[in-house]
Amino acid sequence: SGSVLLDGEQIRGTDPKIGVVFQEYSLFPWRTVIDNIAFGLEMQGMPKEERYHVAGQYLDLVNLEQFRDSYPSELSGGMRQRVAVARALALNPSVLLMDEPFGALDAQTRNMLQKELLEIQDATKKTIIFITHSVDEAVYLADRIIVMTPRPGRICQMFDVSLARPRDRTSVEFANLRRKVLDLINLNCAIQ
């Protein structure tokens, strides 16, 4: 049980203040990249010229300008996920919830998108709640890591991550924090 508060108000369901990016890209295959990004703005009733201007700004942010008129089937998995991020950000949410968005990607693309996500977060200053099963990914991206127990999911422990950015995955400090989180998962959280 519990509640979620955003700016002091309880969230009880879907809310335009929260953007969501899923593990599956959830793009409309019959819409171009720019049309996918503009979709939420269209649903909000934003005039066409304005919504395409806003969508274009987020298309630039995710570095896909040259694919503006492409369809999702013409994009790689990483590119599709960048379109999904742009679509969520175009609505200007206060919080971006990302549910294992890089889980289905190869290691090289995943690392590239992690770096790009940090750049996007720096540019937009959005709060991002990022769900992942990868401890390495959590240590690389997070300012705070919240480790959950298995079913039922409960908070086991929180770690503040004070490592400077950009983070070096091969540093002793990175490895030490990664080990602490893994040890907690393997020893304590698994049996609670």
Secondary structure, DSSP 8 states (H G I E B T S, - for coil): ----EETTEE--S--TTEEEE-SS----TTS-HHHHHHHHHHHTT--HHHHHHHHHHHHHHTT-GGGTT--GGGS-HHHHHHHHHHHHHHT--SEEEEESTTTTS-HHHHHHHHHHHHHHHHHH--EEEEE-S-HHHHHHH-SEEEEE-SSS--EEEEEE----SS--TTSHHHHHHHHHHHHHHHHTGGG-
